[in-house]
Amino acid sequence: MIVKILFAPFSVLGGVLAGVIGKKAFQTIWRAFDEEQPPDAKHRDISWRKLLLAISLEGAIFRATRGLVDHGSRRAFSKLTGRWPGEERPEPDAG
């Protein structure tokens, strides 16, 4: 319980950092697909195909970035405190 509380600032900072990195990465990668700004669901005159590509790519980049930053912040926390903030490994399938 106390480890979760102590890890909270690391998690918040990591989330902000992941958002900044993810946004920049998406913008850079999007330019390889199109010179225009990526479409947004709020835009009226956009193609469904282009919208689907943009939101899929953005989601994948943000999820990957968040996972990598989260794991990195957990490793840093563990090095500083000697305690891992989370589970050691996934639960085995009950299947």
N, C-alpha and C positions, 0 to 999 in steps of 0.2 A: 504494500500500500504506500509506504513512504517513498519507495523508489519511483512509483508512478507520479507522485507529487513533485519530487525533485526533477524528474525528467520532463515535466510539462513545459518549462521554458525552452528546453532544447527542441521539443516538438513544435512549438509555436514558431520559433525562429527558423527551423527547418522547413516548415510549411511556407513561410514567406519567401525564403530563399528558393525553394522549389518552384514557386509561382513565377518568380522573376526569371529564373533560368528557363523554365518551360515556355514562357511567353516569348522570350527571345529566340529560343530554338525553333518554335513553331513559325514565327515570322521569317526566320532565315530559310527554313525548309520550304515554306509556302512559296517563296519567291522562285524556287526551282520549278514549281507547277504553273505559276501565273504571275504576271507583273502587277495585276490589280490587287487591291486589298482582299483578304479572304472574305467570302460572303458570311452573313450573319442571318439567323432565323428571322430577325426583325425586318430585313430588307424585303421589299415587295417583288422586285424584278430580278430574280436570280434563278439559276437552273437547279433543279433538285439534285442532279448528279454532282454539280460543283459544291453545293451545300453539304451533301453527304460526305464527299471527299474531305472537305475542310473540317467538319466536326469530328469525323473519324480520326483523321490525322492529329488534330488538336488533342482529342481525348487520349489517344495512345501516347503522345509525347508527354502530356501532363501526368498521366498515370506512371509512366516509366520514370520520369524525373522525380516525382514524389516518392516512389519506392526506393530509388537509389539514394536520395537525400535522407530519407527516414532511416534507412539502414546505416548510412554513414554517421548520422547523428547518434544512433544507438551505440555504434562502435566507439565513437568519441566519448560518450557518456560512460561506457563500460571501462575504457582506459583510465578515465579520471577517477571513477568511484570503485571499480572492481566488481560492480554489480550490473548484470544485464537487465535492461528495462523491457521485459517482455518474456515470451516463451522461448525456450532453448531451440525447439524444432517443432514442425507441424505434428499434429496428432495423427496417429496411424489410422488408416481407413478401417471402419468397423465391418465393411463389406463382406 
